[in-house]
């Protein structure tokens, strides 16, 4: 395994930015100091002058589509896109085909990642109305699995969980984090039926009307009520509305919270005004909504009611996105560009670089209790990103790494670029070139 000495770089970590040298050996961060002398062992030296060293981002919500939907993406292709964008670890969702509803099917996904993922990985156990015993077997593996996923809104296959007895049992007995997709199906159906009575073709701009603020709020409220009843460790994914924000607090440090929340980059960037230009490209669940929601999300992110920034990376083929609205698949490919998008907002003065690192690196590690990752500390795994905020990167078909080959951000010019990404001390990506000689590792959790 190669050793690295990174010199004269601006380290962004734990709320501070300072100039350091950093020594990486045997996959770990061995020393952080100024003026580190030349080591005796063989090593590669990197001049970090004028650049920033960040912990690798941990994306707690992605859909990499394998098994069963590999015409859209694979674990290998999307992990490659992730590391090109500075994401060194991911947590992937169970709505593949077959759905990951048994421990055996879940382990098959780990086996695929072990032989194809350039990034570190973990996979959520899926929940259905009829697999409670299998779900609760996750308690035996709580140090090896990121958590349990419950779709309290529609999903692929048999994964909508709407049986109160199932929800009560899982919430009361689970010993690991439960992550929820919260949208109320009855409200969505009522809104859809009302629009269809207008006897017109539905269009992408109808999406936030059908999947509206009330559908999100009522489902999130229900999940929180159950969690409070049983003291469950609950994490609500992709908050998209101003109204939901009243359900969360910033009165406690993240590590003390029993109920946490996530916001995704597309809800921080797009609004319903963008449907006119982008149409189905930004169709996703929960929907991108009216501009006042975006502004409220930013406020809550900065005051710590929202805990984590993620992507909900969900690729579909170009053909699937270009169907008429009702048939077009919901989801956006984002994992390659999430950090760059937040660096764009750093340059705009919307958020500090230290806060981006907190929300994309430290907070996911703390929220899920990831072992020895998410921070740049001596002894931790060397999951690192070198970013250049004095260069630019424009999204084009030539540099999109997703298997689907498109992005809703195509043509967007970021005022920064990712120079190098290290996973477990291995420089997996450097100046546009991948080194696929070493795969990522399974994430472990301190529970």
C-alpha beads as a LAMMPS data file, in Angstrom:
LAMMPS data file: protein, C-alpha beads

447 atoms
446 bonds

1 atom types
1 bond types

-500.0 500.0 xlo xhi
-500.0 500.0 ylo yhi
-500.0 500.0 zlo zhi

Masses

1 110.0

Atoms # bond

1 1 1 0.000 0.000 0.000
2 1 1 1.345 3.409 -1.045
3 1 1 2.337 6.005 1.556
4 1 1 1.601 9.715 1.003
5 1 1 2.932 12.956 2.399
6 1 1 0.596 15.852 1.684
7 1 1 2.343 19.170 2.320
8 1 1 1.208 22.742 2.923
9 1 1 -2.500 22.097 2.546
10 1 1 -5.468 23.846 4.167
11 1 1 -7.053 21.233 6.434
12 1 1 -10.809 21.745 6.956
13 1 1 -11.881 19.686 9.944
14 1 1 -13.920 19.996 13.144
15 1 1 -14.869 23.624 12.590
16 1 1 -11.396 24.920 11.773
17 1 1 -9.210 25.536 8.725
18 1 1 -5.449 25.498 9.182
19 1 1 -2.299 24.823 7.183
20 1 1 -0.760 21.397 7.863
21 1 1 1.254 18.512 6.523
22 1 1 -0.353 15.087 6.661
23 1 1 1.269 11.649 6.562
24 1 1 -0.748 8.665 5.329
25 1 1 0.576 5.147 5.890
26 1 1 -0.996 1.680 5.751
27 1 1 -4.393 3.103 4.911
28 1 1 -4.530 5.357 7.976
29 1 1 -3.821 8.961 8.886
30 1 1 -0.624 8.537 10.853
31 1 1 0.382 12.138 11.570
32 1 1 -1.039 15.655 11.241
33 1 1 1.482 18.408 11.914
34 1 1 3.387 21.262 10.355
35 1 1 6.792 20.731 8.813
36 1 1 6.766 16.901 8.786
37 1 1 10.249 15.731 7.792
38 1 1 10.868 13.316 4.951
39 1 1 9.906 9.800 6.144
40 1 1 12.376 6.975 5.729
41 1 1 9.930 4.721 3.894
42 1 1 8.983 5.066 0.250
43 1 1 6.223 7.581 -0.314
44 1 1 4.587 9.922 -2.802
45 1 1 4.640 13.615 -1.960
46 1 1 1.719 15.864 -2.914
47 1 1 2.029 19.645 -2.882
48 1 1 -1.227 20.912 -1.413
49 1 1 -0.420 24.605 -1.590
50 1 1 -3.525 26.647 -2.389
51 1 1 -5.816 23.632 -2.005
52 1 1 -8.090 22.251 0.700
53 1 1 -8.061 18.867 2.407
54 1 1 -11.484 17.594 3.487
55 1 1 -12.649 14.329 5.028
56 1 1 -14.275 12.077 2.453
57 1 1 -18.003 12.705 2.239
58 1 1 -20.389 10.048 3.571
59 1 1 -23.635 9.916 1.581
60 1 1 -26.277 8.259 3.725
61 1 1 -28.857 7.852 0.957
62 1 1 -28.156 6.495 -2.519
63 1 1 -29.826 4.096 -4.954
64 1 1 -27.166 2.253 -6.946
65 1 1 -29.732 -0.110 -8.566
66 1 1 -27.911 -3.430 -8.238
67 1 1 -29.202 -6.122 -8.348
68 1 1 -32.070 -6.157 -10.810
69 1 1 -31.999 -2.645 -12.260
70 1 1 -28.533 -2.638 -13.749
71 1 1 -29.687 -1.085 -17.013
72 1 1 -29.844 2.124 -14.928
73 1 1 -26.687 1.751 -12.830
74 1 1 -24.500 -0.684 -10.924
75 1 1 -22.758 -0.481 -7.591
76 1 1 -19.483 -0.283 -9.511
77 1 1 -20.431 2.514 -11.903
78 1 1 -22.044 4.729 -9.293
79 1 1 -19.306 4.209 -6.701
80 1 1 -16.866 5.337 -9.385
81 1 1 -18.928 8.476 -9.928
82 1 1 -19.047 8.985 -6.158
83 1 1 -15.290 9.002 -5.640
84 1 1 -14.838 11.340 -8.614
85 1 1 -17.003 13.762 -6.652
86 1 1 -15.315 13.326 -3.267
87 1 1 -17.804 10.844 -1.764
88 1 1 -15.761 8.072 -0.161
89 1 1 -18.548 6.139 1.616
90 1 1 -22.189 5.466 0.813
91 1 1 -25.253 3.850 2.367
92 1 1 -27.500 2.258 -0.235
93 1 1 -31.239 1.650 -0.210
94 1 1 -33.059 -1.711 -0.327
95 1 1 -35.526 -1.083 -3.188
96 1 1 -33.532 -3.043 -5.734
97 1 1 -34.917 -6.153 -7.470
98 1 1 -35.389 -8.343 -5.600
99 1 1 -36.010 -5.995 -2.672
100 1 1 -33.488 -6.514 0.135
101 1 1 -36.094 -7.964 2.491
102 1 1 -34.103 -10.905 3.853
103 1 1 -30.717 -11.083 5.518
104 1 1 -29.488 -13.342 2.712
105 1 1 -30.458 -10.884 -0.012
106 1 1 -28.869 -8.060 1.962
107 1 1 -25.573 -9.937 2.238
108 1 1 -25.572 -10.555 -1.512
109 1 1 -25.356 -6.796 -2.011
110 1 1 -22.351 -6.619 0.298
111 1 1 -20.687 -9.321 -1.765
112 1 1 -21.258 -7.369 -4.975
113 1 1 -19.783 -4.221 -3.422
114 1 1 -16.752 -6.107 -2.091
115 1 1 -15.710 -6.925 -5.651
116 1 1 -16.759 -3.773 -7.486
117 1 1 -17.020 -0.647 -5.292
118 1 1 -14.236 1.923 -5.231
119 1 1 -15.964 3.608 -2.279
120 1 1 -16.695 2.217 1.184
121 1 1 -20.217 0.871 1.523
122 1 1 -23.117 -0.135 3.688
123 1 1 -26.656 -1.265 2.846
124 1 1 -29.984 -0.717 4.571
125 1 1 -32.210 -3.632 5.534
126 1 1 -35.590 -3.283 3.810
127 1 1 -38.977 -3.434 5.497
128 1 1 -42.313 -4.706 4.178
129 1 1 -45.607 -5.353 5.919
130 1 1 -44.766 -9.058 6.217
131 1 1 -41.036 -9.433 6.998
132 1 1 -40.811 -8.188 10.577
133 1 1 -38.864 -11.185 11.889
134 1 1 -36.211 -10.768 9.184
135 1 1 -35.961 -7.040 9.874
136 1 1 -35.428 -7.561 13.589
137 1 1 -32.594 -9.996 12.916
138 1 1 -30.674 -6.830 12.059
139 1 1 -30.331 -6.334 15.822
140 1 1 -27.770 -9.147 15.773
141 1 1 -25.702 -7.267 13.163
142 1 1 -25.963 -3.722 14.463
143 1 1 -22.204 -3.124 14.160
144 1 1 -22.200 -4.275 10.530
145 1 1 -25.292 -2.638 8.962
146 1 1 -26.106 1.069 8.737
147 1 1 -29.780 0.691 9.601
148 1 1 -33.334 -0.260 8.693
149 1 1 -35.210 1.537 5.911
150 1 1 -38.974 2.029 6.006
151 1 1 -40.814 3.492 3.037
152 1 1 -43.796 5.293 4.553
153 1 1 -44.543 6.262 0.956
154 1 1 -44.591 4.320 -2.317
155 1 1 -41.530 2.428 -3.491
156 1 1 -40.366 -0.355 -5.786
157 1 1 -42.048 -3.713 -5.250
158 1 1 -43.558 -4.652 -1.896
159 1 1 -41.931 -1.993 0.270
160 1 1 -44.725 0.404 1.185
161 1 1 -45.198 -0.154 4.919
162 1 1 -48.674 0.989 5.948
163 1 1 -49.624 -1.650 8.519
164 1 1 -49.697 0.019 11.976
165 1 1 -48.884 -3.283 13.693
166 1 1 -45.754 -3.714 11.580
167 1 1 -44.640 -0.157 12.273
168 1 1 -45.245 -0.510 16.008
169 1 1 -43.292 -3.756 16.204
170 1 1 -40.282 -2.522 14.225
171 1 1 -40.152 0.863 15.986
172 1 1 -40.459 -0.723 19.420
173 1 1 -37.957 -3.562 18.956
174 1 1 -35.295 -2.275 16.546
175 1 1 -31.907 -1.673 18.166
176 1 1 -30.459 0.146 15.164
177 1 1 -31.290 3.417 13.445
178 1 1 -34.512 3.474 11.417
179 1 1 -34.464 5.701 8.334
180 1 1 -37.801 6.691 6.802
181 1 1 -39.123 8.020 3.520
182 1 1 -42.150 10.016 4.677
183 1 1 -45.014 10.843 2.321
184 1 1 -48.672 10.086 3.073
185 1 1 -50.105 7.897 0.322
186 1 1 -53.739 8.774 1.001
187 1 1 -53.048 12.502 0.599
188 1 1 -51.066 11.897 -2.590
189 1 1 -53.897 9.801 -4.054
190 1 1 -56.474 12.446 -3.148
191 1 1 -54.432 15.178 -4.807
192 1 1 -53.883 13.069 -7.918
193 1 1 -57.585 12.237 -8.233
194 1 1 -58.496 15.909 -7.911
195 1 1 -56.134 16.917 -10.720
196 1 1 -57.339 14.138 -12.979
197 1 1 -60.865 15.534 -12.727
198 1 1 -59.618 18.541 -14.695
199 1 1 -59.472 16.295 -17.797
200 1 1 -56.057 17.413 -18.985
201 1 1 -52.680 15.811 -19.400
202 1 1 -50.617 16.083 -16.249
203 1 1 -47.234 17.817 -16.535
204 1 1 -44.053 17.873 -14.379
205 1 1 -45.140 21.117 -12.695
206 1 1 -48.044 19.153 -11.188
207 1 1 -45.642 16.945 -9.234
208 1 1 -45.330 19.202 -6.142
209 1 1 -49.100 19.693 -6.189
210 1 1 -49.694 15.943 -6.084
211 1 1 -46.908 15.184 -3.602
212 1 1 -47.492 18.313 -1.576
213 1 1 -46.317 19.780 1.714
214 1 1 -49.172 18.216 3.648
215 1 1 -48.318 14.699 2.440
216 1 1 -44.760 15.117 3.714
217 1 1 -45.704 16.761 6.990
218 1 1 -48.389 14.281 8.037
219 1 1 -46.143 11.279 7.334
220 1 1 -43.115 12.791 9.103
221 1 1 -45.307 13.695 12.076
222 1 1 -46.630 10.132 12.245
223 1 1 -43.110 8.655 12.171
224 1 1 -41.965 11.013 14.926
225 1 1 -44.989 10.206 17.087
226 1 1 -44.226 6.470 16.886
227 1 1 -40.525 7.073 17.556
228 1 1 -41.244 9.201 20.612
229 1 1 -43.653 6.563 21.913
230 1 1 -40.925 3.900 21.897
231 1 1 -37.749 5.981 22.170
232 1 1 -36.668 4.807 18.721
233 1 1 -33.555 6.130 17.005
234 1 1 -35.239 7.714 13.965
235 1 1 -33.656 9.457 10.982
236 1 1 -36.049 11.098 8.494
237 1 1 -34.660 11.331 4.989
238 1 1 -34.897 14.120 2.380
239 1 1 -36.886 16.797 4.206
240 1 1 -38.367 19.025 1.498
241 1 1 -40.877 21.394 3.138
242 1 1 -40.899 24.402 5.421
243 1 1 -43.769 22.911 7.414
244 1 1 -41.810 19.795 8.438
245 1 1 -39.068 21.890 10.009
246 1 1 -41.176 22.595 13.070
247 1 1 -40.804 18.891 13.911
248 1 1 -37.032 19.139 14.502
249 1 1 -34.855 20.796 17.111
250 1 1 -31.421 22.365 17.445
251 1 1 -31.539 22.392 21.240
252 1 1 -29.232 19.369 21.549
253 1 1 -25.930 18.328 19.952
254 1 1 -26.344 15.793 17.158
255 1 1 -24.917 12.934 19.224
256 1 1 -27.665 13.460 21.811
257 1 1 -30.569 13.547 19.373
258 1 1 -32.892 10.543 19.071
259 1 1 -34.640 12.035 16.040
260 1 1 -32.508 13.443 13.231
261 1 1 -33.070 14.729 9.717
262 1 1 -31.492 14.990 6.302
263 1 1 -31.766 17.464 3.444
264 1 1 -30.727 16.645 -0.115
265 1 1 -28.739 18.861 -2.433
266 1 1 -31.499 19.079 -5.061
267 1 1 -33.967 20.499 -2.527
268 1 1 -31.346 23.118 -1.621
269 1 1 -30.713 24.000 -5.270
270 1 1 -33.860 23.648 -7.388
271 1 1 -37.400 24.970 -6.876
272 1 1 -40.732 24.398 -8.581
273 1 1 -39.852 27.303 -10.892
274 1 1 -37.326 24.985 -12.561
275 1 1 -39.925 22.511 -13.879
276 1 1 -40.581 24.873 -16.803
277 1 1 -37.037 24.329 -18.088
278 1 1 -36.061 20.922 -16.692
279 1 1 -39.375 19.054 -16.589
280 1 1 -39.044 15.378 -15.693
281 1 1 -35.285 15.782 -15.178
282 1 1 -36.079 17.051 -11.691
283 1 1 -39.060 14.790 -10.995
284 1 1 -38.271 13.056 -7.709
285 1 1 -39.964 11.881 -4.523
286 1 1 -40.463 13.859 -2.356
287 1 1 -41.027 16.555 -4.947
288 1 1 -39.011 19.715 -5.448
289 1 1 -41.420 22.360 -4.205
290 1 1 -42.138 26.100 -4.152
291 1 1 -39.237 28.530 -3.517
292 1 1 -40.190 29.391 0.072
293 1 1 -39.428 25.780 1.038
294 1 1 -35.891 26.010 -0.340
295 1 1 -35.162 29.157 1.654
296 1 1 -36.557 27.592 4.822
297 1 1 -34.411 24.484 4.288
298 1 1 -31.288 26.630 4.037
299 1 1 -32.166 28.430 7.265
300 1 1 -32.749 25.129 9.094
301 1 1 -29.546 23.634 7.727
302 1 1 -27.487 26.534 8.994
303 1 1 -29.133 26.585 12.430
304 1 1 -28.778 22.777 12.826
305 1 1 -32.400 21.684 12.750
306 1 1 -31.347 19.764 9.633
307 1 1 -28.427 17.496 10.435
308 1 1 -27.063 15.943 7.233
309 1 1 -26.647 16.851 3.551
310 1 1 -27.062 13.881 1.183
311 1 1 -28.157 13.176 -2.393
312 1 1 -30.819 10.454 -2.682
313 1 1 -28.864 9.648 -5.859
314 1 1 -31.414 7.806 -8.024
315 1 1 -30.408 7.294 -11.667
316 1 1 -32.799 6.359 -14.458
317 1 1 -32.134 6.020 -18.161
318 1 1 -32.731 8.973 -20.429
319 1 1 -35.599 7.061 -22.043
320 1 1 -37.264 6.460 -18.662
321 1 1 -37.070 10.160 -17.795
322 1 1 -38.494 11.234 -21.155
323 1 1 -41.770 9.377 -20.871
324 1 1 -44.915 11.482 -20.394
325 1 1 -45.090 12.859 -16.857
326 1 1 -47.193 10.091 -15.273
327 1 1 -44.931 7.341 -16.635
328 1 1 -41.597 9.136 -16.196
329 1 1 -39.498 7.642 -13.398
330 1 1 -38.808 9.734 -10.298
331 1 1 -35.229 10.348 -9.208
332 1 1 -32.074 12.310 -10.043
333 1 1 -28.414 11.252 -10.431
334 1 1 -26.399 13.517 -8.113
335 1 1 -23.617 11.733 -6.209
336 1 1 -20.773 12.922 -8.467
337 1 1 -21.701 16.573 -8.074
338 1 1 -23.048 16.969 -4.530
339 1 1 -19.848 18.243 -2.923
340 1 1 -19.122 20.488 -5.904
341 1 1 -22.615 21.941 -5.633
342 1 1 -22.059 22.792 -1.992
343 1 1 -18.665 24.318 -2.827
344 1 1 -20.543 26.511 -5.294
345 1 1 -22.620 27.793 -2.387
346 1 1 -19.451 28.270 -0.320
347 1 1 -18.110 30.557 -3.025
348 1 1 -21.444 32.407 -3.053
349 1 1 -21.201 33.001 0.704
350 1 1 -24.318 30.965 1.465
351 1 1 -22.503 28.468 3.724
352 1 1 -19.003 28.119 5.152
353 1 1 -16.599 25.421 4.059
354 1 1 -16.405 24.236 7.664
355 1 1 -20.199 23.830 7.753
356 1 1 -20.184 21.817 4.526
357 1 1 -17.659 19.440 6.069
358 1 1 -19.751 19.212 9.218
359 1 1 -22.931 18.305 7.334
360 1 1 -21.449 16.000 4.670
361 1 1 -18.654 14.293 6.623
362 1 1 -18.807 14.661 10.421
363 1 1 -22.591 14.526 10.864
364 1 1 -23.209 11.313 8.888
365 1 1 -20.416 9.642 10.852
366 1 1 -21.909 10.792 14.161
367 1 1 -25.520 10.118 13.199
368 1 1 -24.850 6.511 12.148
369 1 1 -21.946 5.963 14.567
370 1 1 -19.565 5.081 11.741
371 1 1 -16.312 3.698 13.068
372 1 1 -13.134 5.748 12.466
373 1 1 -14.350 7.746 9.473
374 1 1 -15.860 11.144 8.745
375 1 1 -13.066 13.112 10.441
376 1 1 -9.400 13.792 9.722
377 1 1 -7.836 12.420 12.891
378 1 1 -4.644 10.524 13.594
379 1 1 -5.441 6.800 13.586
380 1 1 -8.588 7.163 11.454
381 1 1 -8.954 5.658 7.994
382 1 1 -7.474 7.950 5.357
383 1 1 -10.679 8.830 3.513
384 1 1 -9.650 12.207 2.106
385 1 1 -10.515 14.717 -0.602
386 1 1 -8.318 17.426 -2.069
387 1 1 -10.424 20.254 -3.505
388 1 1 -9.224 23.175 -5.597
389 1 1 -11.368 26.279 -5.102
390 1 1 -9.322 28.266 -7.609
391 1 1 -10.310 26.191 -10.629
392 1 1 -13.641 25.320 -12.207
393 1 1 -15.528 22.266 -13.450
394 1 1 -18.362 22.316 -15.982
395 1 1 -20.714 19.324 -16.131
396 1 1 -20.834 17.796 -19.611
397 1 1 -21.621 14.448 -21.162
398 1 1 -17.868 13.887 -21.530
399 1 1 -17.240 13.979 -17.765
400 1 1 -20.472 12.512 -16.334
401 1 1 -19.552 9.205 -14.679
402 1 1 -23.071 7.855 -14.071
403 1 1 -24.075 4.868 -16.149
404 1 1 -27.247 6.717 -17.175
405 1 1 -25.058 9.353 -18.842
406 1 1 -27.054 12.469 -17.968
407 1 1 -27.379 15.015 -15.177
408 1 1 -29.911 17.749 -14.351
409 1 1 -26.827 19.924 -13.785
410 1 1 -25.445 19.503 -17.305
411 1 1 -23.892 22.790 -18.425
412 1 1 -23.527 24.068 -14.854
413 1 1 -20.103 25.564 -14.095
414 1 1 -18.832 24.872 -10.586
415 1 1 -16.206 27.305 -9.223
416 1 1 -14.185 24.401 -7.806
417 1 1 -12.911 20.976 -8.765
418 1 1 -12.022 17.713 -7.036
419 1 1 -8.317 16.955 -7.574
420 1 1 -7.776 13.788 -5.527
421 1 1 -9.855 11.292 -3.600
422 1 1 -8.354 8.768 -1.184
423 1 1 -10.274 5.749 0.127
424 1 1 -8.571 3.848 2.949
425 1 1 -5.286 5.557 2.076
426 1 1 -5.498 4.545 -1.581
427 1 1 -5.579 7.374 -4.122
428 1 1 -8.532 6.027 -6.038
429 1 1 -8.981 9.212 -8.096
430 1 1 -6.377 11.773 -9.111
431 1 1 -6.710 14.553 -11.680
432 1 1 -9.306 12.696 -13.709
433 1 1 -7.674 9.259 -13.538
434 1 1 -8.969 6.274 -11.554
435 1 1 -6.839 3.608 -9.869
436 1 1 -9.054 0.520 -9.557
437 1 1 -6.405 -1.715 -8.006
438 1 1 -8.075 -1.595 -4.563
439 1 1 -11.757 -1.769 -3.600
440 1 1 -13.488 0.029 -0.763
441 1 1 -14.347 -1.578 2.570
442 1 1 -17.535 -2.431 4.417
443 1 1 -18.400 0.279 6.924
444 1 1 -18.454 -0.705 10.596
445 1 1 -20.427 0.989 13.347
446 1 1 -19.676 1.716 17.003
447 1 1 -22.946 0.644 18.641

Bonds

1 1 1 2
2 1 2 3
3 1 3 4
4 1 4 5
5 1 5 6
6 1 6 7
7 1 7 8
8 1 8 9
9 1 9 10
10 1 10 11
11 1 11 12
12 1 12 13
13 1 13 14
14 1 14 15
15 1 15 16
16 1 16 17
17 1 17 18
18 1 18 19
19 1 19 20
20 1 20 21
21 1 21 22
22 1 22 23
23 1 23 24
24 1 24 25
25 1 25 26
26 1 26 27
27 1 27 28
28 1 28 29
29 1 29 30
30 1 30 31
31 1 31 32
32 1 32 33
33 1 33 34
34 1 34 35
35 1 35 36
36 1 36 37
37 1 37 38
38 1 38 39
39 1 39 40
40 1 40 41
41 1 41 42
42 1 42 43
43 1 43 44
44 1 44 45
45 1 45 46
46 1 46 47
47 1 47 48
48 1 48 49
49 1 49 50
50 1 50 51
51 1 51 52
52 1 52 53
53 1 53 54
54 1 54 55
55 1 55 56
56 1 56 57
57 1 57 58
58 1 58 59
59 1 59 60
60 1 60 61
61 1 61 62
62 1 62 63
63 1 63 64
64 1 64 65
65 1 65 66
66 1 66 67
67 1 67 68
68 1 68 69
69 1 69 70
70 1 70 71
71 1 71 72
72 1 72 73
73 1 73 74
74 1 74 75
75 1 75 76
76 1 76 77
77 1 77 78
78 1 78 79
79 1 79 80
80 1 80 81
81 1 81 82
82 1 82 83
83 1 83 84
84 1 84 85
85 1 85 86
86 1 86 87
87 1 87 88
88 1 88 89
89 1 89 90
90 1 90 91
91 1 91 92
92 1 92 93
93 1 93 94
94 1 94 95
95 1 95 96
96 1 96 97
97 1 97 98
98 1 98 99
99 1 99 100
100 1 100 101
101 1 101 102
102 1 102 103
103 1 103 104
104 1 104 105
105 1 105 106
106 1 106 107
107 1 107 108
108 1 108 109
109 1 109 110
110 1 110 111
111 1 111 112
112 1 112 113
113 1 113 114
114 1 114 115
115 1 115 116
116 1 116 117
117 1 117 118
118 1 118 119
119 1 119 120
120 1 120 121
121 1 121 122
122 1 122 123
123 1 123 124
124 1 124 125
125 1 125 126
126 1 126 127
127 1 127 128
128 1 128 129
129 1 129 130
130 1 130 131
131 1 131 132
132 1 132 133
133 1 133 134
134 1 134 135
135 1 135 136
136 1 136 137
137 1 137 138
138 1 138 139
139 1 139 140
140 1 140 141
141 1 141 142
142 1 142 143
143 1 143 144
144 1 144 145
145 1 145 146
146 1 146 147
147 1 147 148
148 1 148 149
149 1 149 150
150 1 150 151
151 1 151 152
152 1 152 153
153 1 153 154
154 1 154 155
155 1 155 156
156 1 156 157
157 1 157 158
158 1 158 159
159 1 159 160
160 1 160 161
161 1 161 162
162 1 162 163
163 1 163 164
164 1 164 165
165 1 165 166
166 1 166 167
167 1 167 168
168 1 168 169
169 1 169 170
170 1 170 171
171 1 171 172
172 1 172 173
173 1 173 174
174 1 174 175
175 1 175 176
176 1 176 177
177 1 177 178
178 1 178 179
179 1 179 180
180 1 180 181
181 1 181 182
182 1 182 183
183 1 183 184
184 1 184 185
185 1 185 186
186 1 186 187
187 1 187 188
188 1 188 189
189 1 189 190
190 1 190 191
191 1 191 192
192 1 192 193
193 1 193 194
194 1 194 195
195 1 195 196
196 1 196 197
197 1 197 198
198 1 198 199
199 1 199 200
200 1 200 201
201 1 201 202
202 1 202 203
203 1 203 204
204 1 204 205
205 1 205 206
206 1 206 207
207 1 207 208
208 1 208 209
209 1 209 210
210 1 210 211
211 1 211 212
212 1 212 213
213 1 213 214
214 1 214 215
215 1 215 216
216 1 216 217
217 1 217 218
218 1 218 219
219 1 219 220
220 1 220 221
221 1 221 222
222 1 222 223
223 1 223 224
224 1 224 225
225 1 225 226
226 1 226 227
227 1 227 228
228 1 228 229
229 1 229 230
230 1 230 231
231 1 231 232
232 1 232 233
233 1 233 234
234 1 234 235
235 1 235 236
236 1 236 237
237 1 237 238
238 1 238 239
239 1 239 240
240 1 240 241
241 1 241 242
242 1 242 243
243 1 243 244
244 1 244 245
245 1 245 246
246 1 246 247
247 1 247 248
248 1 248 249
249 1 249 250
250 1 250 251
251 1 251 252
252 1 252 253
253 1 253 254
254 1 254 255
255 1 255 256
256 1 256 257
257 1 257 258
258 1 258 259
259 1 259 260
260 1 260 261
261 1 261 262
262 1 262 263
263 1 263 264
264 1 264 265
265 1 265 266
266 1 266 267
267 1 267 268
268 1 268 269
269 1 269 270
270 1 270 271
271 1 271 272
272 1 272 273
273 1 273 274
274 1 274 275
275 1 275 276
276 1 276 277
277 1 277 278
278 1 278 279
279 1 279 280
280 1 280 281
281 1 281 282
282 1 282 283
283 1 283 284
284 1 284 285
285 1 285 286
286 1 286 287
287 1 287 288
288 1 288 289
289 1 289 290
290 1 290 291
291 1 291 292
292 1 292 293
293 1 293 294
294 1 294 295
295 1 295 296
296 1 296 297
297 1 297 298
298 1 298 299
299 1 299 300
300 1 300 301
301 1 301 302
302 1 302 303
303 1 303 304
304 1 304 305
305 1 305 306
306 1 306 307
307 1 307 308
308 1 308 309
309 1 309 310
310 1 310 311
311 1 311 312
312 1 312 313
313 1 313 314
314 1 314 315
315 1 315 316
316 1 316 317
317 1 317 318
318 1 318 319
319 1 319 320
320 1 320 321
321 1 321 322
322 1 322 323
323 1 323 324
324 1 324 325
325 1 325 326
326 1 326 327
327 1 327 328
328 1 328 329
329 1 329 330
330 1 330 331
331 1 331 332
332 1 332 333
333 1 333 334
334 1 334 335
335 1 335 336
336 1 336 337
337 1 337 338
338 1 338 339
339 1 339 340
340 1 340 341
341 1 341 342
342 1 342 343
343 1 343 344
344 1 344 345
345 1 345 346
346 1 346 347
347 1 347 348
348 1 348 349
349 1 349 350
350 1 350 351
351 1 351 352
352 1 352 353
353 1 353 354
354 1 354 355
355 1 355 356
356 1 356 357
357 1 357 358
358 1 358 359
359 1 359 360
360 1 360 361
361 1 361 362
362 1 362 363
363 1 363 364
364 1 364 365
365 1 365 366
366 1 366 367
367 1 367 368
368 1 368 369
369 1 369 370
370 1 370 371
371 1 371 372
372 1 372 373
373 1 373 374
374 1 374 375
375 1 375 376
376 1 376 377
377 1 377 378
378 1 378 379
379 1 379 380
380 1 380 381
381 1 381 382
382 1 382 383
383 1 383 384
384 1 384 385
385 1 385 386
386 1 386 387
387 1 387 388
388 1 388 389
389 1 389 390
390 1 390 391
391 1 391 392
392 1 392 393
393 1 393 394
394 1 394 395
395 1 395 396
396 1 396 397
397 1 397 398
398 1 398 399
399 1 399 400
400 1 400 401
401 1 401 402
402 1 402 403
403 1 403 404
404 1 404 405
405 1 405 406
406 1 406 407
407 1 407 408
408 1 408 409
409 1 409 410
410 1 410 411
411 1 411 412
412 1 412 413
413 1 413 414
414 1 414 415
415 1 415 416
416 1 416 417
417 1 417 418
418 1 418 419
419 1 419 420
420 1 420 421
421 1 421 422
422 1 422 423
423 1 423 424
424 1 424 425
425 1 425 426
426 1 426 427
427 1 427 428
428 1 428 429
429 1 429 430
430 1 430 431
431 1 431 432
432 1 432 433
433 1 433 434
434 1 434 435
435 1 435 436
436 1 436 437
437 1 437 438
438 1 438 439
439 1 439 440
440 1 440 441
441 1 441 442
442 1 442 443
443 1 443 444
444 1 444 445
445 1 445 446
446 1 446 447
